[in-house]
Structure formats: C-alpha cells, structure tokens
Amino acid sequence: MMTREMNLMMAASTAGLLGFYLLFSSVPLYAATGGGGGVGAGAVTGAMMLATVAAELAVPWLLSRLGYRSAMGLGLALLGLPALLLPVSAELSWVVAISVLRGAGLGVLVVAGTALAAEIVPEERRGEGLGLYGVAVGIPSVVGLPLGLWASDALGFAPVFAVAGLVPLAGLPAVLGLPVTRAGHGEQPTPGTAPGTAPAAGPAAGGLASLALVFAAVTTATGVLVTFLPLAGSPELASAALLVQSLATPAARWWAGRHGDRRGSAGLLAPGVLACAAGVALQGWAGGPVAAVAGMALFGAGFGVLQNATLALMFERGGAARVSALWNLAYDAGMGVGAMGFGLVLGHTGYAAGFGLVALLVAATLPLTRVRAAGCAPLPR
C-alpha cells in the first residue's frame, strides 16, 4: 500500500491539515476575545465549515477537469496564504472572511485526498488502507489542536497564525509527484452497475444516505466540542481533553479498518455511536477534569471507529470521488452546524444541558446503523 503516490499524498494532506488544526480552536478563541463572544466563536467555525461544504460539492467536477495534483495544490494554498493575514485584525467580519477562504481550501484538500487514497489502495485492503490514511491525517489533530491552544495562550496569536500559514505551503512540493488525473476521473462504478451508468436506487443507495446521516450527527458533536470546550472550562483542561481525543481517534480508525477488512464494518456502527454519545454526555457531568478527559477519550474512540466504518461502507456503494465528497460534506456540514447551532442555544441551555442535548442527538441515530452491507443479507436482529 505504501507506494510513492500514497506517501506523497499523505505528506501533502498532513501538511495542510496541520495548518488547519493549529487554528481550529485558537481562531474561535481569537474572535471571542476580540469582542465576538460565544456567538462570534461559533460563527467563525460555522462559516468556515459551511465554506468547506460548498467547496466539497464542487470537488468531483474539479477533479474531472484539473486532476488530483492541481486540486490538492489549490487546497494547500487556500489553507496557508489567508492564515498569514489573520494578525491584521481580530474584528469578527475579517476573521470570518479569512475563515471562509481556509474552509474552501479544506474542502478541496480532504475530498481529493480521500478519493485518491481509495483509488491507490487495493480494493481487498481498502479498509486497512483508509485506516492507514486516517492515522496519517489524524496526526495533525493530535499535534495541532492542543498545541494551537497552548501556543496562543503562551506566545500570543500572531506566531501561531504565521506557523499555521506556512506549514500548508510547505506541502506544495509533495503535490508535484501526484497524478494529474486518473482513469475515469477518479470515479469507479458502484458495485452491481455498469460503467458509465448511475447507481440504482435501493438498499445500497438507502444505506449510503443512512451512513451519511449517522456520520453527520457525530461530526455535529465534534464541532460543538472542539469549538466550545475551551470556553466551557479552562483552556488548559480543554487542551488536555482534546489531546486525548486526538490520540484515540486515529488509533481507533486504524483498528476499525483492519477489523472491517476481516469481519465487515457494519457491526461497528452501533458501538461507535454509543461511545460517542456517552463521551459527549460526560462533558455535561459536573465530575471535574477526570470526567472531561475520560469522556473525550471515549468520544475519540467512537469517532475513529465511525470514520472508518462509514467511509468503507459508503465506498462499497459508490465511486471514489462522489463518496468522498458526500462523506466529507457530512463531516464538515455537521461540524459547522454544531458550532453555529450550539452558539445560538447556549444562552438558553448553558453548557451542561447543551452537551446533554448533543448526546441525545447522536444517540437518536442508532436506528440508522442497521444498514445492509453491500451484497450481503441484512444485519440480524
């Protein structure tokens, strides 16, 4: 699996995502301390993720016209260059505008990278290959989320913004070794359909929608936690909790890939949802730092399992570029909706009750986890 293309793609993706995660929690904090408050913090994350979603809708078309090399280069440039302009002002409209550009870059990068990973690895080892890719792109969150918060507090925002802008640009040389395009413009036919035809409606199509909704609910919780944990308690505790979550997620994603290749991924959906719901619920329990960190460890493990399981099952149902766009859209739309929605209701609920409502939202998707594995019988009752 570790071909030259795979190594270069993971290097470019890792550079771009490190720049993204360094600022994911620190930029909302920057906007909040600049006068935007909790609503401003949610607006920054929400606007960025909505821009990400808009870009993701266009990436299959972009890949068919420009290919992987140009698409990933564009994503890195949009993630890096605008970040260098953040120190100009902490005024909310300026920060939101910069975040929109960076969100578009994220959308291009993650869809192109996920689709290319699915095409590079052998189909019979796709789960493990996606797990390996997940570990690589999980490293930036392990490093970037806690480091961005800590450095913003210890060194100030400007140095963090400079580093976060330069790191994605450093990934541009790796892009030069990627393919301009691939056979079929990065799209493979859905199993059971002829090349060039649309996938038929039915259990597989219904399963695709159910998987996207399950994953969107979990990423909604992710957007809430990443944006508001630093505001709900101390930045130091949030940094520790996010570090634990960031370590648990890629490890669980890799394990889920190996398990899925051998025993199937469908059986992992319900345990992943339950782990995520319990992890969010613990954030609303007044049990102190231990509950917060343990909850984020549980949430991170469930999140990693669902990242791999939903993506592998969706690739059984559709072509690489289309599935990558839909999965990443669920990822980023959920994060944006979570950040903006939680910011709007926070004044009415408070943090504890708000986290409880988010946990219920995640748990409500359990009936949707009973999807058919493509080409297999329904899951037993």
C-alpha positions in Angstrom: 0.0 0.0 0.0 2.9 2.4 0.7 3.5 3.4 -2.9 5.2 6.7 -3.8 1.9 8.2 -4.7 0.4 7.2 -1.3 3.4 8.7 0.6 3.3 12.0 -1.3 -0.5 12.3 -0.9 -0.3 11.7 2.8 2.6 14.2 3.2 0.6 16.9 1.4 -2.6 16.1 3.3 -0.8 16.1 6.6 0.8 19.5 6.0 -2.5 21.0 5.0 -4.4 19.6 8.0 -1.7 20.6 10.5 -2.2 24.2 9.4 -5.9 23.7 9.7 -5.9 22.1 13.2 -3.4 24.6 14.7 -6.1 27.3 14.2 -9.3 25.2 14.6 -9.8 26.1 18.3 -7.5 29.1 18.5 -9.2 31.2 15.9 -12.7 31.0 17.5 -10.9 32.0 20.8 -9.2 34.8 18.9 -12.6 36.1 17.7 -14.2 35.7 21.1 -11.5 37.6 22.9 -11.6 40.2 20.1 -15.2 41.1 21.1 -17.2 38.4 19.3 -18.0 36.4 22.4 -19.5 32.9 22.2 -21.7 33.8 19.2 -18.7 35.1 17.3 -16.7 32.0 18.1 -19.5 29.8 16.8 -19.9 32.0 13.7 -16.2 31.6 12.8 -16.3 27.8 12.9 -19.7 27.7 11.3 -18.7 30.0 8.4 -15.5 28.1 7.8 -17.3 24.7 7.7 -20.1 25.9 5.5 -17.5 27.2 3.1 -15.9 23.8 3.3 -19.2 22.1 2.4 -19.7 24.4 -0.6 -16.3 23.6 -1.9 -16.7 19.9 -1.4 -19.8 19.9 -3.7 -17.6 21.2 -6.5 -14.6 18.9 -6.0 -15.8 15.9 -8.1 -16.2 18.4 -11.0 -12.8 20.0 -10.2 -11.1 16.6 -10.2 -12.5 15.7 -13.5 -11.3 19.0 -15.0 -7.9 19.6 -13.3 -6.9 16.3 -11.7 -5.6 15.5 -8.2 -2.3 17.5 -8.5 -3.9 20.8 -9.2 -6.8 20.3 -6.8 -4.6 19.4 -3.9 -2.3 22.3 -4.7 -5.2 24.7 -4.6 -6.4 23.3 -1.3 -3.0 23.8 0.3 -2.7 27.4 -1.0 -6.1 28.4 0.3 -5.3 26.9 3.7 -2.0 28.6 4.0 -2.0 32.1 2.5 -5.1 33.5 4.1 -3.9 32.4 7.6 -1.0 34.8 7.3 -3.5 37.7 7.2 -5.2 36.9 10.4 -3.0 39.2 12.6 -4.2 42.2 10.7 -7.4 42.4 12.8 -9.5 40.5 15.3 -12.6 42.1 14.1 -15.3 39.5 13.5 -16.0 40.2 9.9 -12.3 40.0 9.0 -11.8 36.7 10.8 -14.9 35.2 9.3 -13.8 36.2 5.8 -10.3 34.6 6.3 -12.0 31.5 7.7 -14.2 31.2 4.7 -11.2 31.0 2.4 -9.5 28.5 4.6 -12.7 26.4 4.7 -12.8 26.3 1.0 -9.2 25.1 0.9 -10.0 22.4 3.5 -12.9 21.1 1.4 -10.8 20.7 -1.7 -7.9 19.1 0.1 -9.9 16.5 2.1 -12.1 15.3 -0.8 -9.2 15.0 -3.2 -7.1 13.2 -0.6 -9.7 10.7 0.5 -10.7 9.9 -3.1 -7.1 9.4 -4.1 -6.4 7.2 -1.1 -9.4 5.0 -2.1 -8.1 4.6 -5.6 -4.5 3.9 -4.7 -5.0 1.0 -2.3 -6.1 -2.5 -3.4 -9.8 -3.0 -3.1 -9.5 -6.1 -0.9 -7.4 -4.0 1.6 -9.4 -0.8 1.3 -10.4 -0.7 5.0 -6.9 -1.0 6.2 -5.6 1.5 3.6 -8.2 4.0 4.7 -7.3 3.3 8.3 -3.6 4.0 7.5 -4.6 7.2 5.7 -6.7 8.1 8.7 -3.8 7.7 11.0 -1.7 9.9 8.8 -4.3 12.7 8.7 -5.1 12.2 12.3 -1.6 13.2 13.4 -2.2 16.9 12.7 -5.2 16.9 15.1 -3.1 15.2 17.8 -0.4 17.9 17.4 -2.4 20.9 16.2 -5.4 21.1 18.4 -3.7 21.2 21.8 -0.6 22.9 20.5 -2.6 25.7 18.9 -4.5 26.4 22.1 -1.4 26.2 24.3 0.8 28.4 22.0 -1.9 31.0 21.6 -2.0 31.4 25.3 1.7 31.2 25.9 3.1 33.0 22.9 0.2 35.0 21.5 -1.9 34.5 18.4 0.4 36.1 15.8 3.2 33.4 15.9 0.6 30.6 15.8 -1.1 32.2 12.7 2.3 32.6 11.0 3.2 28.9 11.5 -0.2 27.7 10.6 0.0 29.7 7.3 3.5 28.4 6.3 3.0 24.7 7.1 0.4 24.0 4.3 2.6 25.9 1.8 5.5 23.6 2.8 3.4 20.7 1.5 3.2 22.0 -2.1 6.4 20.2 -3.3 4.8 16.9 -2.4 1.9 17.7 -4.7 4.2 17.8 -7.8 4.6 14.0 -7.6 0.8 13.3 -7.6 -1.0 12.2 -10.8 -2.6 14.9 -12.9 -5.7 12.7 -13.1 -6.7 9.1 -13.0 -8.7 6.7 -15.2 -12.3 7.6 -15.1 -11.5 10.9 -13.5 -11.3 9.4 -10.0 -14.7 7.6 -10.2 -15.4 3.9 -10.1 -18.8 2.4 -10.8 -21.0 1.4 -7.9 -20.9 -2.4 -7.4 -23.6 -4.0 -9.5 -23.8 -1.2 -12.1 -22.3 -1.0 -15.5 -19.5 1.6 -16.0 -21.0 5.0 -17.0 -24.4 4.3 -15.5 -26.0 5.9 -12.4 -26.3 3.6 -9.4 -29.8 2.2 -9.0 -32.0 3.2 -6.1 -32.5 0.5 -3.5 -30.9 -0.8 -0.3 -27.4 0.3 -1.3 -28.5 3.8 -2.1 -30.6 4.0 1.1 -27.6 2.7 3.1 -25.5 5.5 1.7 -27.9 8.1 2.9 -28.2 6.5 6.3 -24.4 6.3 6.8 -24.0 9.9 5.8 -26.7 10.9 8.4 -25.1 8.8 11.2 -21.7 10.4 10.5 -23.2 13.9 10.2 -24.7 13.6 13.7 -21.4 12.6 15.2 -19.5 15.4 13.5 -22.1 17.8 14.8 -21.0 16.8 18.2 -17.3 17.2 17.2 -18.0 20.8 16.1 -19.6 21.6 19.4 -16.8 20.0 21.5 -13.8 21.4 19.6 -15.3 24.9 19.5 -16.8 25.2 23.0 -14.7 23.0 25.3 -12.1 25.9 25.7 -14.9 28.2 26.6 -16.8 25.8 28.9 -13.9 25.3 31.2 -10.2 26.3 31.2 -8.1 26.3 28.0 -5.6 24.0 29.8 -8.2 21.3 30.6 -9.6 21.6 27.1 -6.2 21.2 25.6 -5.6 18.0 27.6 -9.0 16.6 26.7 -8.6 17.4 23.0 -5.1 15.8 23.0 -6.6 12.6 24.4 -9.4 12.6 21.9 -6.9 13.3 19.1 -4.8 10.3 20.1 -7.8 8.0 20.4 -9.4 8.8 17.1 -6.7 7.7 14.6 -5.8 4.6 16.6 -9.5 3.5 16.6 -9.8 4.4 12.9 -6.8 2.2 12.0 -8.2 -0.7 14.2 -11.6 -0.4 12.6 -10.1 -0.6 9.1 -8.3 -3.9 9.9 -11.4 -5.3 11.6 -13.6 -4.2 8.7 -11.5 -6.0 6.1 -11.7 -9.2 8.0 -15.2 -9.2 9.5 -17.1 -6.4 7.9 -17.6 -2.8 9.0 -21.4 -2.8 9.5 -21.2 -4.2 13.0 -19.0 -1.4 14.2 -21.6 1.3 13.6 -23.8 1.0 16.7 -20.9 0.6 19.2 -19.3 3.7 17.7 -22.5 5.8 18.1 -23.0 4.7 21.7 -19.4 5.5 22.6 -19.7 9.0 21.0 -23.0 9.7 22.8 -21.6 8.6 26.1 -18.5 10.7 25.6 -20.5 13.9 24.9 -22.8 13.2 27.9 -19.8 13.1 30.2 -18.9 16.7 29.3 -22.1 17.8 30.9 -21.5 15.9 34.1 -20.1 18.0 37.0 -17.5 15.4 37.8 -14.4 17.6 37.2 -11.3 17.0 34.9 -11.4 13.2 35.1 -14.8 13.0 33.6 -14.0 15.5 30.9 -10.8 13.7 29.8 -12.4 10.3 30.0 -15.4 11.4 28.0 -13.2 12.8 25.3 -11.2 9.5 25.2 -14.4 7.6 24.7 -15.7 10.1 22.2 -12.5 9.9 20.2 -12.5 6.1 20.1 -16.1 6.1 18.8 -15.4 8.8 16.4 -12.4 7.0 14.9 -14.4 3.8 14.5 -17.2 5.6 12.8 -14.8 7.5 10.5 -13.5 4.2 9.0 -16.7 2.2 9.2 -19.0 4.7 7.5 -16.4 5.5 4.8 -15.6 1.9 4.0 -19.3 1.0 3.8 -20.0 4.0 1.6 -17.2 3.1 -0.8 -19.0 -0.2 -1.3 -21.9 1.7 -2.6 -20.4 4.4 -4.9 -17.5 5.8 -6.8 -14.5 7.3 -5.1 -14.9 11.0 -5.9 -18.7 11.0 -5.3 -18.5 9.1 -2.0 -15.5 11.2 -0.8 -17.5 14.4 -1.5 -20.6 13.1 0.4 -18.7 11.7 3.4 -16.6 14.9 3.7 -19.7 17.0 3.3 -21.3 15.1 6.2 -18.1 15.6 8.2 -17.9 19.4 7.7 -21.5 20.3 7.5 -22.0 18.6 10.8 -19.2 20.4 12.4 -20.4 23.8 11.1 -24.0 23.2 12.1 -22.8 22.0 15.5 -20.7 25.1 16.2 -23.3 27.6 15.0 -26.3 25.9 16.5 -24.7 25.4 19.9 -23.6 29.0 20.0 -27.2 30.1 19.3 -28.8 27.9 22.0 -26.1 28.2 24.6 -27.7 31.2 26.3 -30.9 29.3 26.8 -29.4 25.9 28.0 -26.0 26.5 29.5 -23.1 24.2 28.8 -24.2 21.1 30.8 -27.7 20.9 29.4 -26.4 21.8 25.9 -23.9 18.9 25.9 -26.7 16.6 27.1 -28.9 17.6 24.1 -26.0 16.9 21.7 -25.5 13.5 23.3 -29.2 12.7 22.7 -28.9 13.9 19.0 -26.1 11.4 18.5 -27.9 8.5 20.2 -31.0 9.2 18.1 -29.2 7.9 15.0 -28.9 4.3 16.4 -31.8 3.1 14.2 -29.9 4.2 11.1 -27.0 2.0 11.9 -28.9 -1.1 10.8 -27.8 -0.7 7.2 -27.2 -3.5 4.7 -23.7 -4.4 3.9 -23.4 -4.2 0.1 -24.2 -7.5 -1.4 -25.0 -9.1 2.0 -28.0 -10.1 4.0 -29.5 -7.6 6.5 -27.9 -7.4 9.9 -29.5 -9.9 12.3 -32.0 -8.6 14.8 
